Amino acid sequence: MSEKIITVDEFRAHTSKDSFYVLIHGKVYDATKFLDEHPGGDEVILAEKGKDATEAFEDVGHSDEARELLLPMLIGSLEPNSVLGRPSPSSGGSKSGGSGSMVEQGSSLFTWAPVVLLAAWFGYRYYTTGAPY
């Protein structure tokens, strides 16, 4: 039995929580039922809507067990020589509050860095001088 070929348009038509396809290593998976079960939350998967999620999937370092969970979700392969590029605004809808961009996610660093530095300074002062502040 040959593997089903999924077109880019068909792949991009499934970018909502009701019907969500994800592309990893050229294979298209129907992750709709898995969104609520994903240990990292559905936001991390939904952030990859309409694009190749291979890099995001590999960056996390998923276990062999996690990779095996993909097998029953396999639908087929993305059409050969297709280029995804950026999803069009009509395929992605409006930006959801939970997904956030990399800039928004990185901004939490600017929130916590001063707090951590201040706590480290107080800890250093306490242990070196015995003074409470």
DSSP file (Angstrom, degrees, kcal/mol; ACC not computed):
  #  RESIDUE AA STRUCTURE BP1 BP2  ACC     N-H-->O    O-->H-N    N-H-->O    O-->H-N    TCO  KAPPA ALPHA  PHI   PSI    X-CA   Y-CA   Z-CA
    1    1 A M              0   0    0      0, 0.0     2,-0.2     0, 0.0     0, 0.0   0.000 360.0 360.0 360.0 128.6    0.0    0.0    0.0
    2    2 A S        -     0   0    0      1,-0.1     2,-0.2     0, 0.0     0, 0.0  -0.482 360.0-104.3 -83.2 153.7    1.5    3.3   -1.0
    3    3 A E        -     0   0    0     -2,-0.2    73,-0.1     1,-0.1     2,-0.1  -0.509  37.8-107.4 -77.1 141.2    1.6    6.3    1.4
    4    4 A K  E     -a   76   0A   0     71,-0.5    73,-2.5    -2,-0.2     2,-0.5  -0.432  27.8-135.9 -68.5 139.9   -0.9    9.1    0.9
    5    5 A I  E     -a   77   0A   0     71,-0.2     2,-0.5    -2,-0.1    73,-0.2  -0.876  15.5-155.4-100.2 125.6    0.5   12.3   -0.5
    6    6 A I  E     -a   78   0A   0     71,-3.4    73,-2.7    -2,-0.5     2,-0.1  -0.872  10.1-137.8-103.2 128.6   -0.7   15.5    1.3
    7    7 A T     >  -     0   0    0     -2,-0.5     4,-2.6    71,-0.2     5,-0.2  -0.404  22.9-114.1 -79.1 161.9   -0.6   18.7   -0.6
    8    8 A V  H  > S+     0   0    0      1,-0.2     4,-2.7     2,-0.2     5,-0.2   0.903 118.4  52.0 -61.5 -41.3    0.5   22.0    1.0
    9    9 A D  H  > S+     0   0    0      2,-0.2     4,-1.0     1,-0.2    -1,-0.2   0.910 110.6  47.3 -63.0 -41.9   -3.0   23.4    0.7
   10   10 A E  H  4 S+     0   0    0      2,-0.2     3,-0.4     1,-0.2     4,-0.3   0.914 112.6  50.0 -65.1 -42.0   -4.5   20.3    2.3
   11   11 A F  H >< S+     0   0    0     -4,-2.6     3,-1.4     1,-0.2    10,-0.3   0.929 111.2  48.4 -60.8 -45.9   -1.9   20.5    5.1
   12   12 A R  H 3< S+     0   0    0     -4,-2.7     3,-0.2     1,-0.3    -1,-0.2   0.652  98.2  69.7 -72.4 -14.7   -2.6   24.2    5.7
   13   13 A A  T 3< S+     0   0    0     -4,-1.0     2,-0.6    -3,-0.4    -1,-0.3   0.612  92.3  63.5 -75.7 -10.6   -6.3   23.6    5.8
   14   14 A H    <   +     0   0    0     -3,-1.4     7,-2.6    -4,-0.3    36,-0.2  -0.635  62.3 116.6-116.0  72.4   -5.9   21.7    9.2
   15   15 A T  E     +E   20   0B   0     -2,-0.6     2,-0.2    -3,-0.2     5,-0.2   0.138  50.9  90.7-124.9  18.8   -4.5   24.4   11.5
   16   16 A S  E >  S-E   19   0B   0      3,-1.6     3,-0.8    -3,-0.2    77,-0.0  -0.706  85.9-109.5-111.3 166.8   -7.3   24.6   14.1
   17   17 A K  T 3  S+     0   0    0      1,-0.2     3,-0.3    -2,-0.2    18,-0.1   0.763 118.9  58.7 -63.9 -23.5   -7.8   22.8   17.4
   18   18 A D  T 3  S+     0   0    0      1,-0.3    -1,-0.2    15,-0.0     2,-0.2   0.753 126.5  10.6 -77.7 -24.5  -10.7   20.9   15.8
   19   19 A S  E <  S+E   16   0B   0     -3,-0.8    -3,-1.6    13,-0.1     2,-0.5  -0.764  79.0 173.4-156.3 103.2   -8.4   19.5   13.0
   20   20 A F  E     -E   15   0B   0     -3,-0.3    11,-2.0    -2,-0.2    12,-0.6  -0.954  10.3-171.1-127.2 119.6   -4.7   19.9   13.4
   21   21 A Y  E     -B   30   0A   0     -7,-2.6    29,-0.4    -2,-0.5     2,-0.4  -0.832   6.6-163.7-103.3 144.9   -2.0   18.5   11.2
   22   22 A V  E     -B   29   0A   0      7,-2.6     7,-2.8    -2,-0.4     2,-0.6  -0.982  10.0-143.3-128.3 142.2    1.7   18.7   12.1
   23   23 A L  E     +Bc  28  52A   0     28,-0.7    30,-2.7    -2,-0.4     2,-0.4  -0.921  24.4 167.2-110.1 119.9    4.7   18.1    9.7
   24   24 A I  E >  S-B   27   0A   0      3,-2.4     3,-1.9    -2,-0.6    -2,-0.1  -0.985  72.1 -15.2-134.6 122.5    7.8   16.3   11.1
   25   25 A H  T 3  S-     0   0    0     -2,-0.4     3,-0.1     1,-0.3    -1,-0.1   0.865 127.0 -54.8  52.9  41.9   10.6   15.0    8.8
   26   26 A G  T 3  S+     0   0    0      1,-0.2    52,-2.3    51,-0.1     2,-0.4   0.433 114.5 116.1  77.5  -1.6    8.3   15.3    5.8
   27   27 A K  E <   -BD  24  77A   0     -3,-1.9    -3,-2.4    50,-0.2     2,-0.5  -0.823  58.8-139.2-102.6 140.3    5.6   13.2    7.3
   28   28 A V  E     -BD  23  76A   0     48,-3.4    47,-3.1    -2,-0.4    48,-1.4  -0.864  20.7-172.2-102.9 128.7    2.1   14.6    8.1
   29   29 A Y  E     -BD  22  74A   0     -7,-2.8    -7,-2.6    -2,-0.5     2,-1.0  -0.938  26.2-131.1-121.4 141.0    0.5   13.6   11.3
   30   30 A D  E     +B   21   0A   0     43,-2.7     3,-0.3    -2,-0.4    -9,-0.2  -0.804  32.3 170.4 -89.5 101.4   -3.1   14.3   12.6
   31   31 A A     >  +     0   0    0    -11,-2.0     4,-1.2    -2,-1.0     3,-0.5   0.230  39.9 112.2 -97.0  12.8   -2.3   15.6   16.1
   32   32 A T  T >4 S+     0   0    0    -12,-0.6     3,-0.7     1,-0.3     4,-0.4   0.920  81.9  39.9 -53.9 -52.3   -5.9   16.7   16.8
   33   33 A K  T 34 S+     0   0    0     -3,-0.3    -1,-0.3     1,-0.2     4,-0.2   0.704 114.0  56.2 -72.8 -18.9   -6.6   14.2   19.5
   34   34 A F  T >> S+     0   0    0     -3,-0.5     4,-1.4     1,-0.2     3,-0.8   0.640  81.6  86.9 -88.0 -15.3   -3.1   14.5   21.0
   35   35 A L  G X< S+     0   0    0     -4,-1.2     3,-0.5    -3,-0.7    -1,-0.2   0.903  93.2  42.9 -53.1 -47.3   -3.3   18.3   21.6
   36   36 A D  G 34 S+     0   0    0     -4,-0.4    -1,-0.3     1,-0.2    -2,-0.1   0.709 115.8  50.4 -73.0 -19.5   -4.9   18.0   25.0
   37   37 A E  G <4 S+     0   0    0     -3,-0.8    -1,-0.2    -4,-0.2    -2,-0.2   0.586  77.4 118.4 -94.3 -11.9   -2.6   15.1   26.0
   38   38 A H    X<  -     0   0    0     -4,-1.4     3,-2.1    -3,-0.5     6,-0.1  -0.368  62.2-140.9 -62.6 125.4    0.7   16.7   25.1
   39   39 A P  T 3  S+     0   0    0      0, 0.0    -1,-0.2     0, 0.0     3,-0.1   0.786 101.4  50.9 -59.0 -28.9    2.9   17.0   28.2
   40   40 A G  T 3  S-     0   0    0      1,-0.2     4,-0.3     2,-0.0     3,-0.1   0.401 121.2-103.5 -88.6   3.2    4.2   20.4   27.2
   41   41 A G    X>  -     0   0    0     -3,-2.1     3,-0.6     1,-0.1     4,-0.6   0.027  31.2 -84.6  89.8 157.7    0.7   21.7   26.5
   42   42 A D  H 3> S+     0   0    0      1,-0.2     4,-2.9     2,-0.2     3,-0.3   0.721 115.4  75.8 -72.0 -19.8   -1.1   22.3   23.3
   43   43 A E  H 3> S+     0   0    0      1,-0.2     4,-1.8     2,-0.2    -1,-0.2   0.881  90.5  54.3 -60.9 -38.8    0.4   25.7   22.8
   44   44 A V  H <4 S+     0   0    0     -3,-0.6    -1,-0.2    -4,-0.3     4,-0.2   0.852 114.2  40.9 -67.3 -32.5    3.8   24.3   21.7
   45   45 A I  H >< S+     0   0    0     -4,-0.6     3,-1.9    -3,-0.3    -2,-0.2   0.914 113.0  53.1 -78.1 -44.7    2.2   22.2   19.0
   46   46 A L  H >< S+     0   0    0     -4,-2.9     3,-1.6     1,-0.3    -2,-0.2   0.778  97.1  67.7 -62.3 -25.9   -0.2   24.9   17.9
   47   47 A A  T 3< S+     0   0    0     -4,-1.8    -1,-0.3     1,-0.3    -2,-0.2   0.704  96.5  56.3 -65.4 -18.5    2.7   27.3   17.5
   48   48 A E  T X  S+     0   0    0     -3,-1.9     3,-1.7    -4,-0.2   -25,-0.3   0.175  77.6 145.6 -98.4  16.8    3.9   25.2   14.6
   49   49 A K  T <  S+     0   0    0     -3,-1.6   -34,-0.1     1,-0.3   -27,-0.1  -0.300  70.9   3.4 -62.3 134.0    0.7   25.4   12.6
   50   50 A G  T 3  S+     0   0    0    -29,-0.4     2,-0.3   -36,-0.2    -1,-0.3   0.542 118.1  80.6  73.9   8.0    1.0   25.5    8.9
   51   51 A K  S <  S-     0   0    0     -3,-1.7   -28,-0.7   -40,-0.1     2,-0.5  -0.866  92.0 -76.8-138.9 173.2    4.8   25.0    8.9
   52   52 A D  B     -c   23   0A   0     -2,-0.3     3,-0.3    33,-0.2     4,-0.3  -0.599  35.9-172.0 -74.1 119.8    7.5   22.3    9.3
   53   53 A A     >  +     0   0    0    -30,-2.7     4,-2.6    -2,-0.5     5,-0.2   0.268  54.9 106.4 -96.5  10.3    7.8   21.4   13.0
   54   54 A T  H  > S+     0   0    0    -31,-0.3     4,-2.7     1,-0.2     5,-0.2   0.925  80.2  45.9 -57.5 -49.4   10.8   19.2   12.5
   55   55 A E  H  > S+     0   0    0     -3,-0.3     4,-2.5     1,-0.2    -1,-0.2   0.921 114.6  47.2 -62.9 -44.4   13.3   21.6   14.1
   56   56 A A  H  > S+     0   0    0     -4,-0.3     4,-1.0     1,-0.2    -1,-0.2   0.895 113.4  49.7 -63.7 -39.1   11.0   22.4   17.1
   57   57 A F  H  X>S+     0   0    0     -4,-2.6     5,-0.7     1,-0.2     4,-0.7   0.916 115.1  42.5 -65.3 -44.4   10.4   18.6   17.6
   58   58 A E  H ><5S+     0   0    0     -4,-2.7     3,-0.5     1,-0.2    -2,-0.2   0.830 105.5  63.0 -74.2 -32.3   14.1   17.8   17.5
   59   59 A D  H 3<5S+     0   0    0     -4,-2.5    -1,-0.2     1,-0.2    -2,-0.2   0.821 100.7  53.9 -61.8 -30.5   15.2   20.7   19.7
   60   60 A V  H 3<5S-     0   0    0     -4,-1.0    -1,-0.2    -3,-0.3    -2,-0.2   0.787 105.3-131.3 -75.4 -27.7   13.1   19.3   22.6
   61   61 A G  T <<5 -     0   0    0     -4,-0.7    -3,-0.1    -3,-0.5    -2,-0.1   0.968  25.8-154.0  75.9  55.8   14.9   15.9   22.4
   62   62 A H      < -     0   0    0     -5,-0.7    -1,-0.1     1,-0.1    -5,-0.0  -0.277  13.7-115.7 -64.1 147.1   11.8   13.7   22.4
   63   63 A S     >  -     0   0    0      1,-0.1     4,-1.9     4,-0.0     5,-0.1  -0.206  27.1-103.8 -74.9 169.7   12.2   10.1   23.8
   64   64 A D  H  > S+     0   0    0      1,-0.2     4,-1.9     2,-0.2     5,-0.1   0.868 123.8  55.7 -62.3 -36.2   11.8    7.0   21.7
   65   65 A E  H  > S+     0   0    0      1,-0.2     4,-1.3     2,-0.2    -1,-0.2   0.899 106.1  50.2 -63.6 -40.6    8.4    6.5   23.4
   66   66 A A  H  > S+     0   0    0      1,-0.2     4,-0.6     2,-0.2     3,-0.2   0.897 109.5  51.2 -64.5 -39.4    7.3   10.0   22.3
   67   67 A R  H >X S+     0   0    0     -4,-1.9     3,-0.9     1,-0.2     4,-0.6   0.856 105.9  55.3 -66.2 -34.2    8.4    9.1   18.7
   68   68 A E  H >< S+     0   0    0     -4,-1.9     3,-0.8     1,-0.2    -1,-0.2   0.804  96.5  65.2 -68.2 -28.4    6.4    5.9   18.8
   69   69 A L  H 3< S+     0   0    0     -4,-1.3     4,-0.4    -3,-0.2    -1,-0.2   0.755  94.4  61.7 -64.5 -22.9    3.3    7.9   19.7
   70   70 A L  H XX S+     0   0    0     -3,-0.9     3,-1.4    -4,-0.6     4,-0.7   0.825  84.9  77.8 -70.6 -31.6    3.5    9.5   16.3
   71   71 A L  G X< S+     0   0    0     -3,-0.8     3,-1.3    -4,-0.6    -1,-0.2   0.870  93.5  45.3 -53.2 -49.2    3.0    6.3   14.4
   72   72 A P  G 34 S+     0   0    0      0, 0.0    -1,-0.3     0, 0.0    -2,-0.1   0.708 111.0  56.5 -69.8 -14.5   -0.7    5.9   14.8
   73   73 A M  G <4 S+     0   0    0     -3,-1.4   -43,-2.7    -4,-0.4    -2,-0.2   0.542  78.2 122.8 -89.4  -7.8   -1.2    9.6   13.9
   74   74 A L  E <<  + D   0  29A   0     -3,-1.3   -45,-0.2    -4,-0.7     3,-0.1  -0.328  27.5 168.3 -62.5 128.9    0.6    9.3   10.5
   75   75 A I  E     -     0   0A   0    -47,-3.1   -71,-0.5     1,-0.4     2,-0.3   0.759  54.8 -76.0-104.7 -43.1   -1.5   10.3    7.6
   76   76 A G  E     -aD   4  28A   0    -48,-1.4   -48,-3.4   -73,-0.1    -1,-0.4  -0.961  55.2 -56.4 172.4-159.4    1.0   10.5    4.8
   77   77 A S  E     -aD   5  27A   0    -73,-2.5   -71,-3.4    -2,-0.3   -50,-0.2  -0.850  48.2-107.1-113.5 149.0    3.9   12.5    3.4
   78   78 A L  E     -a    6   0A   0    -52,-2.3   -71,-0.2    -2,-0.3     3,-0.1  -0.490  56.2 -84.7 -69.2 144.6    3.9   16.1    2.2
   79   79 A E    >   -     0   0    0    -73,-2.7     3,-1.2    -2,-0.1    -1,-0.1  -0.187  56.0 -97.6 -53.1 138.9    4.0   16.3   -1.5
   80   80 A P  T 3  S+     0   0    0      0, 0.0    -1,-0.1     0, 0.0     3,-0.1  -0.205 102.8  13.2 -59.9 149.0    7.6   16.1   -2.9
   81   81 A N  T 3  S+     0   0    0      1,-0.2     2,-0.3    -3,-0.1    -2,-0.1   0.696  90.7 147.0  59.5  22.7    9.5   19.3   -3.7
   82   82 A S    <   -     0   0    0     -3,-1.2     2,-0.5    -4,-0.1    -1,-0.2  -0.628  38.3-148.9 -88.4 150.3    6.9   21.4   -1.9
   83   83 A V        -     0   0    0     -2,-0.3   -75,-0.0     1,-0.2    -1,-0.0  -0.976   9.8-171.2-120.2 122.4    7.9   24.6   -0.1
   84   84 A L        +     0   0    0     -2,-0.5    -1,-0.2     1,-0.1    -2,-0.0   0.931  21.0 163.9 -79.1 -46.3    5.9   25.6    2.9
   85   85 A G        -     0   0    0      2,-0.0   -33,-0.2   -33,-0.0    -1,-0.1  -0.286  60.0 -22.3  59.3-150.5    7.3   29.1    3.6
   86   86 A R  S    S-     0   0    0    -35,-0.1     2,-0.1     1,-0.1   -36,-0.1  -0.721  75.7-109.1 -91.6 142.0    5.2   31.2    5.9
   87   87 A P        -     0   0    0      0, 0.0    -1,-0.1     0, 0.0   -36,-0.1  -0.403  36.2-111.6 -66.9 145.7    1.5   30.3    6.3
   88   88 A S    >>  -     0   0    0      1,-0.1     4,-1.4    -2,-0.1     3,-1.0  -0.429  24.7-113.6 -74.5 154.5   -0.9   32.8    4.7
   89   89 A P  H 3> S+     0   0    0      0, 0.0     4,-1.6     0, 0.0    -1,-0.1   0.835 115.9  57.7 -58.2 -32.9   -3.0   34.9    7.1
   90   90 A S  H 34 S+     0   0    0      1,-0.2     4,-0.1     2,-0.2    -2,-0.0   0.812 107.2  47.3 -69.3 -28.3   -6.2   33.2    5.8
   91   91 A S  H <4 S+     0   0    0     -3,-1.0    -1,-0.2     1,-0.2   -76,-0.2   0.769 116.6  42.1 -82.8 -24.8   -4.9   29.7    6.8
   92   92 A G  H  < S-     0   0    0     -4,-1.4    -2,-0.2     1,-0.2    -1,-0.2   0.681  90.0-157.1 -95.8 -18.1   -3.7   30.7   10.3
   93   93 A G     <  -     0   0    0     -4,-1.6    -1,-0.2    -5,-0.2     2,-0.1  -0.280  50.7 -23.5  69.4-164.2   -6.6   32.9   11.4
   94   94 A S  S    S-     0   0    0      1,-0.1     2,-0.3    -4,-0.1    -4,-0.0  -0.420  81.8 -89.0 -79.7 159.2   -6.0   35.4   14.1
   95   95 A K        -     0   0    0     -2,-0.1     2,-0.2     1,-0.1    -1,-0.1  -0.483  42.6-132.1 -69.4 128.0   -3.2   35.0   16.5
   96   96 A S     >  -     0   0    0     -2,-0.3     4,-0.8     1,-0.1     3,-0.4  -0.523  12.0-125.9 -80.3 150.6   -4.2   33.0   19.6
   97   97 A G  T  4 S+     0   0    0      1,-0.2    -1,-0.1    -2,-0.2    -2,-0.1   0.774 103.3  52.4 -66.2 -26.8   -3.3   34.3   23.0
   98   98 A G  T  4 S+     0   0    0      1,-0.1    -1,-0.2     2,-0.1   -51,-0.1   0.750  97.9  60.0 -86.6 -23.6   -1.6   31.2   24.1
   99   99 A S  T  4 S+     0   0    0     -3,-0.4    -2,-0.1   -53,-0.1    -1,-0.1   0.970  76.8 179.2 -75.5 -50.8    0.9   30.5   21.3
  100  100 A G     <  -     0   0    0     -4,-0.8     2,-0.1     4,-0.1    -4,-0.1   0.374  29.9 -93.1  68.9 152.7    3.0   33.7   21.5
  101  101 A S     >  -     0   0    0      1,-0.1     4,-2.5     0, 0.0     5,-0.2  -0.449  37.2-101.2 -92.7 173.1    6.0   34.5   19.3
  102  102 A M  H  > S+     0   0    0      1,-0.2     4,-2.4     2,-0.2     5,-0.2   0.867 124.2  53.7 -62.1 -35.0    9.6   33.9   20.1
  103  103 A V  H  > S+     0   0    0      2,-0.2     4,-1.2     1,-0.2    -1,-0.2   0.929 110.0  46.3 -65.5 -44.3   10.0   37.5   21.1
  104  104 A E  H  4 S+     0   0    0      1,-0.2     4,-0.4     2,-0.2    -2,-0.2   0.897 114.3  47.9 -65.3 -39.5    7.0   37.3   23.5
  105  105 A Q  H >< S+     0   0    0     -4,-2.5     3,-0.9     1,-0.2    -1,-0.2   0.875 111.7  50.2 -68.7 -36.6    8.3   34.0   25.0
  106  106 A G  H >X S+     0   0    0     -4,-2.4     3,-1.6     1,-0.2     4,-0.6   0.702  92.9  76.2 -74.4 -19.3   11.8   35.5   25.4
  107  107 A S  H >X S+     0   0    0     -4,-1.2     4,-0.9     1,-0.3     3,-0.5   0.744  79.6  70.9 -66.5 -20.8   10.5   38.6   27.1
  108  108 A S  H <> S+     0   0    0     -3,-0.9     4,-2.3    -4,-0.4    -1,-0.3   0.782  88.6  64.8 -65.1 -23.6   10.0   36.6   30.3
  109  109 A L  H <> S+     0   0    0     -3,-1.6     4,-2.6     1,-0.2    -1,-0.2   0.907  99.5  51.0 -61.5 -41.6   13.8   36.5   30.5
  110  110 A F  H << S+     0   0    0     -4,-0.6    -1,-0.2    -3,-0.5    -2,-0.2   0.740 110.6  50.6 -69.3 -21.9   13.8   40.2   31.0
  111  111 A T  H  X S+     0   0    0     -4,-0.9     4,-0.6    -3,-0.2    -2,-0.2   0.908 119.4  32.5 -78.2 -44.8   11.2   39.8   33.8
  112  112 A W  H  X S+     0   0    0     -4,-2.3     4,-2.6     1,-0.2     5,-0.2   0.747 102.0  74.5 -89.3 -25.3   13.1   37.2   35.8
  113  113 A A  H  X S+     0   0    0     -4,-2.6     4,-2.6    -5,-0.2     5,-0.2   0.922  99.0  45.4 -58.5 -47.6   16.7   38.1   35.1
  114  114 A P  H  > S+     0   0    0      0, 0.0     4,-2.5     0, 0.0    -1,-0.2   0.891 113.0  51.8 -63.4 -36.4   16.7   41.2   37.5
  115  115 A V  H  X S+     0   0    0     -4,-0.6     4,-2.4     2,-0.2    -2,-0.2   0.930 112.1  45.6 -64.0 -45.1   14.9   39.2   40.2
  116  116 A V  H  X S+     0   0    0     -4,-2.6     4,-2.5     2,-0.2    -1,-0.2   0.917 113.5  49.4 -65.2 -43.7   17.5   36.4   40.0
  117  117 A L  H  X S+     0   0    0     -4,-2.6     4,-2.3    -5,-0.2    -2,-0.2   0.902 111.6  49.1 -62.9 -40.8   20.4   38.8   40.0
  118  118 A L  H  X S+     0   0    0     -4,-2.5     4,-2.4     2,-0.2    -2,-0.2   0.917 111.7  48.6 -64.9 -43.6   18.9   40.7   43.0
  119  119 A A  H  X S+     0   0    0     -4,-2.4     4,-2.4     1,-0.2    -2,-0.2   0.895 111.2  50.7 -63.3 -40.0   18.4   37.5   44.9
  120  120 A A  H  X S+     0   0    0     -4,-2.5     4,-2.6     2,-0.2    -2,-0.2   0.898 109.7  50.7 -64.8 -40.0   22.0   36.4   44.1
  121  121 A W  H  X S+     0   0    0     -4,-2.3     4,-2.7     2,-0.2    -2,-0.2   0.929 111.4  47.1 -63.3 -45.6   23.3   39.7   45.3
  122  122 A F  H  X S+     0   0    0     -4,-2.4     4,-2.4     1,-0.2    -2,-0.2   0.903 112.7  50.4 -63.0 -40.1   21.4   39.4   48.6
  123  123 A G  H  X S+     0   0    0     -4,-2.4     4,-2.4     2,-0.2    -2,-0.2   0.919 110.9  48.6 -62.6 -43.9   22.6   35.8   49.0
  124  124 A Y  H  X S+     0   0    0     -4,-2.6     4,-2.2     1,-0.2     5,-0.3   0.938 112.7  47.8 -61.2 -48.2   26.2   36.9   48.4
  125  125 A R  H  X>S+     0   0    0     -4,-2.7     4,-2.1     1,-0.2     6,-0.7   0.897 111.9  50.7 -60.4 -41.0   25.9   39.7   50.9
  126  126 A Y  H  X5S+     0   0    0     -4,-2.4     4,-1.5     1,-0.2    -1,-0.2   0.935 114.9  41.0 -64.4 -47.2   24.4   37.5   53.5
  127  127 A Y  H  <5S+     0   0    0     -4,-2.4    -1,-0.2     1,-0.2    -2,-0.2   0.785 119.7  43.3 -76.3 -26.5   27.0   34.8   53.3
  128  128 A T  H  <5S+     0   0    0     -4,-2.2    -2,-0.2    -5,-0.2    -1,-0.2   0.805 131.8  17.3 -89.2 -29.7   30.0   37.1   53.0
  129  129 A T  H  <5S-     0   0    0     -4,-2.1    -3,-0.2    -5,-0.3    -2,-0.2   0.612  88.6-128.8-116.1 -17.1   29.1   39.6   55.7
  130  130 A G     << +     0   0    0     -4,-1.5    -4,-0.2    -5,-0.6    -3,-0.1   0.461  64.6 135.8  78.6  -0.2   26.5   38.0   57.8
  131  131 A A        -     0   0    0     -6,-0.7    -1,-0.3     1,-0.1    -2,-0.2  -0.603  60.3-135.4 -81.4 140.8   24.4   41.1   57.3
  132  132 A P              0   0    0      0, 0.0    -6,-0.2     0, 0.0    -1,-0.1   0.754 360.0 360.0 -68.4 -22.2   20.7   40.6   56.5
  133  133 A Y              0   0    0     -8,-0.1    -7,-0.1    -7,-0.1    -8,-0.1   0.342 360.0 360.0-161.6 360.0   20.9   43.3   53.7
